[in-house]
Every structure is written in structure tokens, then in C-alpha cells.
Amino acid sequence: MEVFSLSRPLKVIDADVHNEQDDAALVPYLPEPWRSRVAKSGVGYAGSGYYSPVGVMKKDAIPPGGGKAGSDPDLMVQQLVERYDVEYAVLTGVVYNISATHDPDFAAAICSAYNDFLMNEWLGRHPAFKGALAVSTLDPALAAREIDRVGSHPDIVEVIISSAARMPLGHRFYHPIYEAAARNGLPIAVHPGAEGAGSSTAPTSVGYPARYIEWHTNLSQTFMAHLVSIVTEGVFVKYPELKLVLVEGGVSWLPPLMWRLDKNYKALRSTVPWLTKLPSQYIREHCFLTTQPIEEPENPQHLIDLFNMFDAENMLLYSSDYPHWDFDDPGMILRKLSPEAKQKIFYDNAKKLYKL
């Protein structure tokens, strides 16, 4: 039986696939004193702090022998790569959540251990697997050192950080991370993290929501704030080759944000003298957004109209978010787009960005 509908793209590159691991899997890659700490108490980074009544993981992604959903490379190949004809799957992990803790040395050690685990036990297991190296934003100097250590690996295609941060991500405190990513020719991916837990700020502009549906719906607020910060603080001026991927934050908010930012820039450009063109131009030239979770209105034409407002054909990357509950089947989303647009979104844009 054919898996896809008639809208099936010819090829697929999946820009957000969550490989999981038990904490014990990181222990062999940790030096002391972190090895004993994790062996005894686990990693201990927090989730979002909001209970999902449907759970976060797809139940069928739990390995037959037990363990976390998404922790079995062979099952992932069977359920995702082979079933949906995924040529490349960018493994984003979950370790970026470590930035919501307080100890920068521990966070850096966990990221380093995870990156070694990723390279040794995932990359190379299947030709489709490509990796996002994880770094903590708590100490950008340590993060930059880790990017230089791992960034030349042939199957590493980006650097991933958490949206859960102590301050907007354009702040020059974080610039060593961007400098190292640019030096290694890697894009920066920002993924929703444990906002409101540990050391990060509240997940909405007005504080802490009560329920998961609020947290999940409002994720775009964090992305809006970070993007405006990154653009206006001149990150793309300082690092003109750097690309930014906004992962799992939605897309429909982008056009009005660009309109408002451009309008304000025309009156307030003296506050950001390093910008030499409209903020929206920097966004179009440097930024990508992943499709999942895509906002699809009842009238498909409304989404097409929205896409035309921000050059979606060249800025979107398909993502499934496997193995999460809101997984997007590549044959079931964006079915009304033209074949040319699908080819770019499901394949060409990622192939060019990640140099695959």
C-alpha cells in the first residue's frame, strides 16, 4: 500500500528528528566528577514543566525491548527513513534542554558527552543520519570550544541551542557561539527548550501559563523575541555567512513581525546603526524555519497567501518532529502547494543549507 498521497514529494530531507537516549548512555563519555554524578542521579535537566495529556512521544516509537521513544536507530530507520523515503534525517536530540540548568561546567560536559555519543553510536549507523551538535548557552566560550572540537565531523551539519535562555539570543554575550559556528561553516538551530525551568526566563511575555496547551501554542513568542534580537543586535552583519534555523516554532507569525520591524526601523534606524538594509532583508537572506508544527487553516489558499508574504519557498525546511505526538507525515502536509514549491521545501533548501 502506498504510504503517500498523490502529493508525495520526490525526495525528503527531515530537518528535525529527535534521537533520544537514557542518561546511562552518556556515562561512558563523561569525565569525573560528572560521570559519578550522572551514574547516581541522572542528567536531571527539566522538561517544559507543563504536563501533556497526550504524552510527548508516539507510543509506537518505543523500542520493542524497552527504552525511550526514539532511542533505537534501527526502529527509526524502519519507521521514518524507509517508510517515508527520507534521504537525510537531521538528528536534533534533546540535550539542548541542559541550558535550563544552572551549572555551566556540568552543562558543557553533558553536551560534550552527548556529541561523542551521537558520533559514535548514531552517525554512521545509517547513511541518512546527520547530526546537530549540541552546546549549552550558559558559557559561550565553552560552547565555542565544543563547536571547534566537533564541527569538522563529516556528518555534523549544524549547531543546536535551546530557546530557553537567560536573555535574548542576539545579545553579544552569545556571539562566541555564532563566531565558532560561522568559522566551522555550520548553521545555528534554535529549538524550543525548557522555558520557565531552571535558569531560563518565563515562556511567554507575560509570565508562566497554567497548561500545556498554552505553553505549546505560545512557543512562537520566544522565537519572535530571539529573532528580533539577533537581527537588531547585528549578528548577521558581524557574521555575514551565518545561517539561522528556527526549529519547531511555527511560521505564521513571521510576515507581520517583518512588517512591524521594517516599519520601526525606518524611524529608529539610529538605534541600530550597524544595519545597512531593512531587517526583513537580513531575515530573508539568513533565516530558515521548519514546517512542524505547521499552521494549516481550513482554507488552503490562506496558507498559500501567507507563504507568498515571506518567500516561504526559499525559507522553509520540512520537518517531521519524529517521534513526538504531533509528528507530520510528509505526504499529508502542504498538499496544495505547487510541485516546484514542494521540491524546495521538502528537499532542495535543506540540501543546500546543510551542504548534503
TIPA-939979 format. One record per residue (C-alpha): residue in one letter; x, y, z. Coordinates in nm, 2 decimals. Example, Ala and Ser with C-alpha at 12.3 -4.5 7.8 and 13.67 -1.06 7.14 Angstrom:
<atoms>
<residuo: a px: 1.23 py: -0.45 pz: 0.78>
<residuo: s px: 1.37 py: -0.11 pz: 0.71>
</atoms>
This chain:
<atoms>
<residuo: m px: 0.00 py: 0.00 pz: 0.00>
<residuo: e px: 0.13 py: 0.34 pz: -0.10>
<residuo: v px: 0.23 py: 0.54 pz: 0.21>
<residuo: f px: 0.20 py: 0.88 pz: 0.05>
<residuo: s px: -0.09 py: 1.06 pz: -0.12>
<residuo: l px: -0.05 py: 1.19 pz: -0.47>
<residuo: s px: 0.11 py: 1.50 pz: -0.33>
<residuo: r px: 0.42 py: 1.30 pz: -0.23>
<residuo: p px: 0.74 py: 1.48 pz: -0.29>
<residuo: l px: 1.01 py: 1.30 pz: -0.48>
<residuo: k px: 1.27 py: 1.33 pz: -0.21>
<residuo: v px: 1.26 py: 1.43 pz: 0.16>
<residuo: i px: 1.52 py: 1.57 pz: 0.40>
<residuo: d px: 1.38 py: 1.59 pz: 0.75>
<residuo: a px: 1.53 py: 1.88 pz: 0.95>
<residuo: d px: 1.41 py: 1.79 pz: 1.30>
<residuo: v px: 1.43 py: 1.43 pz: 1.42>
<residuo: h px: 1.47 py: 1.36 pz: 1.79>
<residuo: n px: 1.70 py: 1.08 pz: 1.88>
<residuo: e px: 1.67 py: 1.00 pz: 2.25>
<residuo: q px: 1.90 py: 0.82 pz: 2.49>
<residuo: d px: 1.88 py: 0.70 pz: 2.85>
<residuo: d px: 2.11 py: 0.90 pz: 3.09>
<residuo: a px: 2.32 py: 0.59 pz: 3.14>
<residuo: a px: 2.42 py: 0.60 pz: 2.78>
<residuo: l px: 2.62 py: 0.92 pz: 2.84>
<residuo: v px: 2.81 py: 0.79 pz: 3.14>
<residuo: p px: 3.09 py: 0.63 pz: 2.94>
<residuo: y px: 3.16 py: 0.96 pz: 2.77>
<residuo: l px: 3.18 py: 1.17 pz: 3.08>
<residuo: p px: 3.49 py: 1.25 pz: 3.29>
<residuo: e px: 3.48 py: 1.28 pz: 3.66>
<residuo: p px: 3.32 py: 1.42 pz: 3.86>
<residuo: w px: 3.03 py: 1.43 pz: 3.62>
<residuo: r px: 3.04 py: 1.05 pz: 3.55>
<residuo: s px: 2.97 py: 0.96 pz: 3.90>
<residuo: r px: 2.70 py: 1.23 pz: 3.93>
<residuo: v px: 2.51 py: 1.11 pz: 3.63>
<residuo: a px: 2.55 py: 0.75 pz: 3.71>
<residuo: k px: 2.40 py: 0.81 pz: 4.05>
<residuo: s px: 2.14 py: 1.08 pz: 3.98>
<residuo: g px: 2.09 py: 1.11 pz: 3.61>
<residuo: v px: 2.13 py: 1.43 pz: 3.40>
<residuo: g px: 1.84 py: 1.60 pz: 3.56>
<residuo: y px: 1.76 py: 1.87 pz: 3.31>
<residuo: a px: 1.39 py: 1.97 pz: 3.32>
<residuo: g px: 1.13 py: 1.95 pz: 3.06>
<residuo: s px: 0.90 py: 2.24 pz: 2.99>
<residuo: g px: 0.73 py: 2.19 pz: 3.32>
<residuo: y px: 0.39 py: 2.16 pz: 3.16>
<residuo: y px: 0.20 py: 1.83 pz: 3.15>
<residuo: s px: 0.09 py: 1.70 pz: 2.81>
<residuo: p px: -0.23 py: 1.49 pz: 2.84>
<residuo: v px: -0.14 py: 1.31 pz: 2.52>
<residuo: g px: 0.22 py: 1.25 pz: 2.62>
<residuo: v px: 0.51 py: 1.39 pz: 2.42>
<residuo: m px: 0.62 py: 1.07 pz: 2.24>
<residuo: k px: 0.45 py: 0.85 pz: 1.99>
<residuo: k px: 0.38 py: 0.52 pz: 2.16>
<residuo: d px: 0.48 py: 0.31 pz: 1.86>
<residuo: a px: 0.83 py: 0.47 pz: 1.87>
<residuo: i px: 0.91 py: 0.29 pz: 2.19>
<residuo: p px: 1.16 py: 0.02 pz: 2.11>
<residuo: p px: 1.02 py: -0.34 pz: 2.14>
<residuo: g px: 1.29 py: -0.42 pz: 2.40>
<residuo: g px: 1.20 py: -0.11 pz: 2.61>
<residuo: g px: 1.37 py: 0.23 pz: 2.64>
<residuo: k px: 1.27 py: 0.58 pz: 2.54>
<residuo: a px: 1.08 py: 0.65 pz: 2.22>
<residuo: g px: 1.33 py: 0.75 pz: 1.95>
<residuo: s px: 1.63 py: 0.57 pz: 2.12>
<residuo: d px: 1.65 py: 0.28 pz: 1.87>
<residuo: p px: 1.84 py: 0.37 pz: 1.55>
<residuo: d px: 1.71 py: 0.06 pz: 1.37>
<residuo: l px: 1.35 py: 0.13 pz: 1.46>
<residuo: m px: 1.39 py: 0.49 pz: 1.35>
<residuo: v px: 1.52 py: 0.37 pz: 1.01>
<residuo: q px: 1.22 py: 0.14 pz: 0.98>
<residuo: q px: 0.95 py: 0.39 pz: 1.10>
<residuo: l px: 1.08 py: 0.71 pz: 0.95>
<residuo: v px: 1.37 py: 0.68 pz: 0.70>
<residuo: e px: 1.24 py: 0.38 pz: 0.50>
<residuo: r px: 0.87 py: 0.44 pz: 0.54>
<residuo: y px: 0.88 py: 0.80 pz: 0.42>
<residuo: d px: 1.17 py: 0.78 pz: 0.19>
<residuo: v px: 1.38 py: 1.02 pz: 0.39>
<residuo: e px: 1.72 py: 1.07 pz: 0.22>
<residuo: y px: 1.86 py: 1.25 pz: 0.52>
<residuo: a px: 1.74 py: 1.29 pz: 0.88>
<residuo: v px: 1.90 py: 1.57 pz: 1.09>
<residuo: l px: 1.92 py: 1.43 pz: 1.45>
<residuo: t px: 1.85 py: 1.71 pz: 1.69>
<residuo: g px: 1.84 py: 1.51 pz: 2.01>
<residuo: v px: 1.71 py: 1.66 pz: 2.33>
<residuo: v px: 2.02 py: 1.76 pz: 2.52>
<residuo: y px: 1.98 py: 2.13 pz: 2.43>
<residuo: n px: 1.75 py: 2.13 pz: 2.73>
<residuo: i px: 2.06 py: 2.13 pz: 2.95>
<residuo: s px: 2.08 py: 2.51 pz: 2.91>
<residuo: a px: 1.78 py: 2.53 pz: 3.15>
<residuo: t px: 2.01 py: 2.42 pz: 3.44>
<residuo: h px: 2.24 py: 2.64 pz: 3.64>
<residuo: d px: 2.59 py: 2.49 pz: 3.63>
<residuo: p px: 2.77 py: 2.59 pz: 3.31>
<residuo: d px: 3.05 py: 2.33 pz: 3.35>
<residuo: f px: 2.81 py: 2.05 pz: 3.40>
<residuo: a px: 2.60 py: 2.16 pz: 3.10>
<residuo: a px: 2.91 py: 2.18 pz: 2.88>
<residuo: a px: 3.02 py: 1.83 pz: 3.00>
<residuo: i px: 2.68 py: 1.68 pz: 2.92>
<residuo: c px: 2.68 py: 1.84 pz: 2.57>
<residuo: s px: 3.03 py: 1.71 pz: 2.50>
<residuo: a px: 2.93 py: 1.36 pz: 2.62>
<residuo: y px: 2.62 py: 1.37 pz: 2.41>
<residuo: n px: 2.81 py: 1.48 pz: 2.10>
<residuo: d px: 3.06 py: 1.19 pz: 2.14>
<residuo: f px: 2.76 py: 0.95 pz: 2.19>
<residuo: l px: 2.60 py: 1.09 pz: 1.88>
<residuo: m px: 2.91 py: 1.05 pz: 1.67>
<residuo: n px: 2.99 py: 0.70 pz: 1.80>
<residuo: e px: 2.65 py: 0.54 pz: 1.83>
<residuo: w px: 2.42 py: 0.72 pz: 1.58>
<residuo: l px: 2.61 py: 0.88 pz: 1.29>
<residuo: g px: 2.74 py: 0.60 pz: 1.06>
<residuo: r px: 2.46 py: 0.36 pz: 1.17>
<residuo: h px: 2.27 py: 0.46 pz: 0.85>
<residuo: p px: 2.36 py: 0.69 pz: 0.56>
<residuo: a px: 2.05 py: 0.90 pz: 0.63>
<residuo: f px: 2.17 py: 1.01 pz: 0.97>
<residuo: k px: 2.32 py: 1.36 pz: 1.00>
<residuo: g px: 2.38 py: 1.53 pz: 1.33>
<residuo: a px: 2.32 py: 1.86 pz: 1.51>
<residuo: l px: 2.59 py: 1.91 pz: 1.77>
<residuo: a px: 2.46 py: 2.04 pz: 2.10>
<residuo: v px: 2.60 py: 2.32 pz: 2.30>
<residuo: s px: 2.49 py: 2.50 pz: 2.61>
<residuo: t px: 2.43 py: 2.88 pz: 2.61>
<residuo: l px: 2.53 py: 2.91 pz: 2.97>
<residuo: d px: 2.90 py: 2.96 pz: 2.88>
<residuo: p px: 2.96 py: 3.07 pz: 2.52>
<residuo: a px: 3.33 py: 3.02 pz: 2.54>
<residuo: l px: 3.29 py: 2.66 pz: 2.63>
<residuo: a px: 3.03 py: 2.62 pz: 2.36>
<residuo: a px: 3.27 py: 2.77 pz: 2.10>
<residuo: r px: 3.54 py: 2.53 pz: 2.21>
<residuo: e px: 3.30 py: 2.24 pz: 2.16>
<residuo: i px: 3.20 py: 2.36 pz: 1.82>
<residuo: d px: 3.56 py: 2.37 pz: 1.72>
<residuo: r px: 3.61 py: 2.02 pz: 1.86>
<residuo: v px: 3.32 py: 1.85 pz: 1.69>
<residuo: g px: 3.23 py: 2.08 pz: 1.40>
<residuo: s px: 3.46 py: 1.92 pz: 1.14>
<residuo: h px: 3.29 py: 1.58 pz: 1.17>
<residuo: p px: 3.17 py: 1.50 pz: 0.82>
<residuo: d px: 2.82 py: 1.40 pz: 0.94>
<residuo: i px: 2.77 py: 1.71 pz: 1.16>
<residuo: v px: 2.56 py: 1.96 pz: 0.98>
<residuo: e px: 2.45 py: 2.23 pz: 1.23>
<residuo: v px: 2.48 py: 2.35 pz: 1.59>
<residuo: i px: 2.17 py: 2.33 pz: 1.81>
<residuo: i px: 2.09 py: 2.55 pz: 2.10>
<residuo: s px: 1.79 py: 2.60 pz: 2.32>
<residuo: s px: 1.54 py: 2.88 pz: 2.30>
<residuo: a px: 1.53 py: 2.87 pz: 2.68>
<residuo: a px: 1.78 py: 3.14 pz: 2.76>
<residuo: r px: 1.85 py: 3.40 pz: 3.02>
<residuo: m px: 1.84 py: 3.69 pz: 2.77>
<residuo: p px: 1.76 py: 3.74 pz: 2.41>
<residuo: l px: 1.99 py: 3.54 pz: 2.18>
<residuo: g px: 2.12 py: 3.84 pz: 1.99>
<residuo: h px: 2.30 py: 3.97 pz: 2.30>
<residuo: r px: 2.67 py: 3.99 pz: 2.24>
<residuo: f px: 2.72 py: 3.75 pz: 2.53>
<residuo: y px: 2.63 py: 3.48 pz: 2.29>
<residuo: h px: 2.84 py: 3.59 pz: 1.99>
<residuo: p px: 3.13 py: 3.35 pz: 2.06>
<residuo: i px: 2.88 py: 3.07 pz: 1.97>
<residuo: y px: 2.79 py: 3.23 pz: 1.64>
<residuo: e px: 3.16 py: 3.31 pz: 1.56>
<residuo: a px: 3.25 py: 2.95 pz: 1.61>
<residuo: a px: 2.96 py: 2.82 pz: 1.40>
<residuo: a px: 3.05 py: 3.06 pz: 1.12>
<residuo: r px: 3.41 py: 2.96 pz: 1.15>
<residuo: n px: 3.31 py: 2.59 pz: 1.10>
<residuo: g px: 3.06 py: 2.66 pz: 0.82>
<residuo: l px: 2.76 py: 2.54 pz: 1.03>
<residuo: p px: 2.42 py: 2.70 pz: 1.07>
<residuo: i px: 2.27 py: 2.76 pz: 1.42>
<residuo: a px: 1.95 py: 2.59 pz: 1.50>
<residuo: v px: 1.73 py: 2.72 pz: 1.78>
<residuo: h px: 1.48 py: 2.47 pz: 1.93>
<residuo: p px: 1.22 py: 2.51 pz: 2.19>
<residuo: g px: 1.37 py: 2.42 pz: 2.53>
<residuo: a px: 1.27 py: 2.41 pz: 2.89>
<residuo: e px: 1.14 py: 2.77 pz: 2.91>
<residuo: g px: 1.05 py: 2.86 pz: 3.26>
<residuo: a px: 1.25 py: 2.58 pz: 3.42>
<residuo: g px: 1.59 py: 2.62 pz: 3.59>
<residuo: s px: 1.78 py: 2.92 pz: 3.47>
<residuo: s px: 1.57 py: 3.03 pz: 3.18>
<residuo: t px: 1.31 py: 3.30 pz: 3.16>
<residuo: a px: 0.93 py: 3.26 pz: 3.15>
<residuo: p px: 0.79 py: 3.10 pz: 2.84>
<residuo: t px: 0.56 py: 3.39 pz: 2.75>
<residuo: s px: 0.59 py: 3.76 pz: 2.75>
<residuo: v px: 0.35 py: 3.79 pz: 3.04>
<residuo: g px: 0.49 py: 3.51 pz: 3.26>
<residuo: y px: 0.40 py: 3.15 pz: 3.32>
<residuo: p px: 0.10 py: 2.98 pz: 3.17>
<residuo: a px: -0.10 py: 2.72 pz: 3.36>
<residuo: r px: -0.14 py: 2.45 pz: 3.10>
<residuo: y px: 0.04 py: 2.26 pz: 2.82>
<residuo: i px: -0.19 py: 2.39 pz: 2.55>
<residuo: e px: -0.10 py: 2.75 pz: 2.64>
<residuo: w px: 0.28 py: 2.67 pz: 2.65>
<residuo: h px: 0.26 py: 2.48 pz: 2.32>
<residuo: t px: 0.05 py: 2.75 pz: 2.14>
<residuo: n px: 0.27 py: 3.04 pz: 2.27>
<residuo: l px: 0.61 py: 2.89 pz: 2.17>
<residuo: s px: 0.63 py: 3.14 pz: 1.88>
<residuo: q px: 0.65 py: 3.43 pz: 2.13>
<residuo: t px: 1.00 py: 3.32 pz: 2.23>
<residuo: f px: 1.11 py: 3.28 pz: 1.87>
<residuo: m px: 0.98 py: 3.63 pz: 1.78>
<residuo: a px: 1.18 py: 3.78 pz: 2.06>
<residuo: h px: 1.50 py: 3.59 pz: 1.98>
<residuo: l px: 1.48 py: 3.67 pz: 1.61>
<residuo: v px: 1.43 py: 4.04 pz: 1.66>
<residuo: s px: 1.72 py: 4.04 pz: 1.90>
<residuo: i px: 1.95 py: 3.85 pz: 1.66>
<residuo: v px: 1.87 py: 4.08 pz: 1.37>
<residuo: t px: 1.88 py: 4.42 pz: 1.56>
<residuo: e px: 2.20 py: 4.33 pz: 1.75>
<residuo: g px: 2.37 py: 4.29 pz: 1.42>
<residuo: v px: 2.46 py: 3.92 pz: 1.43>
<residuo: f px: 2.42 py: 3.88 pz: 1.06>
<residuo: v px: 2.63 py: 4.19 pz: 0.99>
<residuo: k px: 2.91 py: 4.06 pz: 1.22>
<residuo: y px: 2.89 py: 3.71 pz: 1.07>
<residuo: p px: 2.76 py: 3.75 pz: 0.72>
<residuo: e px: 2.79 py: 3.38 pz: 0.63>
<residuo: l px: 2.59 py: 3.26 pz: 0.93>
<residuo: k px: 2.26 py: 3.09 pz: 0.87>
<residuo: l px: 1.98 py: 3.05 pz: 1.14>
<residuo: v px: 1.72 py: 2.77 pz: 1.16>
<residuo: l px: 1.42 py: 2.83 pz: 1.38>
<residuo: v px: 1.30 py: 2.48 pz: 1.46>
<residuo: e px: 0.95 py: 2.39 pz: 1.58>
<residuo: g px: 0.83 py: 2.74 pz: 1.65>
<residuo: g px: 0.57 py: 2.78 pz: 1.38>
<residuo: v px: 0.58 py: 3.01 pz: 1.07>
<residuo: s px: 0.26 py: 3.22 pz: 1.05>
<residuo: w px: 0.40 py: 3.49 pz: 1.28>
<residuo: l px: 0.68 py: 3.58 pz: 1.05>
<residuo: p px: 0.52 py: 3.82 pz: 0.79>
<residuo: p px: 0.36 py: 4.06 pz: 1.04>
<residuo: l px: 0.68 py: 4.05 pz: 1.25>
<residuo: m px: 0.89 py: 4.16 pz: 0.95>
<residuo: w px: 0.64 py: 4.43 pz: 0.86>
<residuo: r px: 0.65 py: 4.57 pz: 1.21>
<residuo: l px: 1.02 py: 4.55 pz: 1.24>
<residuo: d px: 1.08 py: 4.72 pz: 0.90>
<residuo: k px: 0.83 py: 5.00 pz: 0.99>
<residuo: n px: 1.01 py: 5.07 pz: 1.32>
<residuo: y px: 1.35 py: 5.05 pz: 1.16>
<residuo: k px: 1.26 py: 5.34 pz: 0.92>
<residuo: a px: 1.20 py: 5.56 pz: 1.22>
<residuo: l px: 1.45 py: 5.42 pz: 1.46>
<residuo: r px: 1.75 py: 5.32 pz: 1.24>
<residuo: s px: 1.97 py: 5.55 pz: 1.45>
<residuo: t px: 1.94 py: 5.30 pz: 1.74>
<residuo: v px: 2.09 py: 5.02 pz: 1.52>
<residuo: p px: 2.35 py: 5.20 pz: 1.30>
<residuo: w px: 2.52 py: 4.88 pz: 1.20>
<residuo: l px: 2.22 py: 4.77 pz: 0.99>
<residuo: t px: 2.26 py: 4.88 pz: 0.63>
<residuo: k px: 1.93 py: 4.73 pz: 0.49>
<residuo: l px: 1.58 py: 4.65 pz: 0.61>
<residuo: p px: 1.56 py: 4.39 pz: 0.89>
<residuo: s px: 1.34 py: 4.18 pz: 0.67>
<residuo: q px: 1.62 py: 4.15 pz: 0.41>
<residuo: y px: 1.85 py: 4.00 pz: 0.67>
<residuo: i px: 1.58 py: 3.76 pz: 0.77>
<residuo: r px: 1.52 py: 3.65 pz: 0.41>
<residuo: e px: 1.89 py: 3.61 pz: 0.34>
<residuo: h px: 1.99 py: 3.43 pz: 0.66>
<residuo: c px: 1.69 py: 3.25 pz: 0.82>
<residuo: f px: 1.50 py: 2.93 pz: 0.77>
<residuo: l px: 1.20 py: 2.79 pz: 0.96>
<residuo: t px: 1.10 py: 2.43 pz: 0.99>
<residuo: t px: 0.75 py: 2.33 pz: 0.89>
<residuo: q px: 0.64 py: 2.14 pz: 1.20>
<residuo: p px: 0.42 py: 2.24 pz: 1.37>
<residuo: i px: 0.27 py: 2.40 pz: 1.06>
<residuo: e px: -0.04 py: 2.61 pz: 1.10>
<residuo: e px: -0.28 py: 2.49 pz: 0.84>
<residuo: p px: -0.61 py: 2.69 pz: 0.81>
<residuo: e px: -0.93 py: 2.54 pz: 0.68>
<residuo: n px: -0.89 py: 2.73 pz: 0.36>
<residuo: p px: -0.57 py: 2.61 pz: 0.20>
<residuo: q px: -0.55 py: 2.93 pz: -0.01>
<residuo: h px: -0.49 py: 3.13 pz: 0.31>
<residuo: l px: -0.17 py: 2.94 pz: 0.38>
<residuo: i px: -0.05 py: 2.99 pz: 0.02>
<residuo: d px: -0.12 py: 3.36 pz: 0.06>
<residuo: l px: 0.07 py: 3.36 pz: 0.38>
<residuo: f px: 0.37 py: 3.18 pz: 0.22>
<residuo: n px: 0.38 py: 3.44 pz: -0.06>
<residuo: m px: 0.43 py: 3.71 pz: 0.21>
<residuo: f px: 0.77 py: 3.58 pz: 0.32>
<residuo: d px: 0.93 py: 3.38 pz: 0.04>
<residuo: a px: 0.84 py: 3.05 pz: 0.20>
<residuo: e px: 0.96 py: 2.85 pz: -0.09>
<residuo: n px: 1.32 py: 2.95 pz: -0.01>
<residuo: m px: 1.29 py: 2.98 pz: 0.37>
<residuo: l px: 1.11 py: 2.66 pz: 0.48>
<residuo: l px: 1.26 py: 2.32 pz: 0.56>
<residuo: y px: 1.04 py: 2.02 pz: 0.60>
<residuo: s px: 1.05 py: 1.86 pz: 0.95>
<residuo: s px: 0.85 py: 1.57 pz: 1.10>
<residuo: d px: 0.94 py: 1.61 pz: 1.47>
<residuo: y px: 0.96 py: 1.23 pz: 1.50>
<residuo: p px: 0.89 py: 1.07 pz: 1.75>
<residuo: h px: 0.67 py: 1.34 pz: 1.90>
<residuo: w px: 0.29 py: 1.32 pz: 1.92>
<residuo: d px: 0.24 py: 1.60 pz: 1.67>
<residuo: f px: 0.46 py: 1.42 pz: 1.40>
<residuo: d px: 0.39 py: 1.55 pz: 1.05>
<residuo: d px: 0.37 py: 1.29 pz: 0.78>
<residuo: p px: 0.54 py: 1.44 pz: 0.47>
<residuo: g px: 0.27 py: 1.31 pz: 0.25>
<residuo: m px: -0.01 py: 1.47 pz: 0.44>
<residuo: i px: 0.10 py: 1.83 pz: 0.49>
<residuo: l px: 0.13 py: 2.12 pz: 0.23>
<residuo: r px: -0.07 py: 1.92 pz: -0.02>
<residuo: k px: -0.19 py: 2.22 pz: -0.21>
<residuo: l px: 0.15 py: 2.37 pz: -0.29>
<residuo: s px: 0.29 py: 2.36 pz: -0.64>
<residuo: p px: 0.53 py: 2.07 pz: -0.72>
<residuo: e px: 0.81 py: 2.33 pz: -0.75>
<residuo: a px: 0.74 py: 2.47 pz: -0.40>
<residuo: k px: 0.73 py: 2.12 pz: -0.25>
<residuo: q px: 1.06 py: 2.03 pz: -0.41>
<residuo: k px: 1.23 py: 2.33 pz: -0.25>
<residuo: i px: 1.07 py: 2.29 pz: 0.10>
<residuo: f px: 1.09 py: 1.91 pz: 0.13>
<residuo: y px: 1.44 py: 1.88 pz: -0.02>
<residuo: d px: 1.63 py: 2.15 pz: -0.21>
<residuo: n px: 1.65 py: 2.41 pz: 0.07>
<residuo: a px: 1.79 py: 2.17 pz: 0.32>
<residuo: k px: 2.03 py: 2.01 pz: 0.07>
<residuo: k px: 2.18 py: 2.35 pz: 0.00>
<residuo: l px: 2.18 py: 2.47 pz: 0.36>
<residuo: y px: 2.34 py: 2.16 pz: 0.50>
<residuo: k px: 2.57 py: 2.10 pz: 0.20>
<residuo: l px: 2.44 py: 1.75 pz: 0.16>
</atoms>
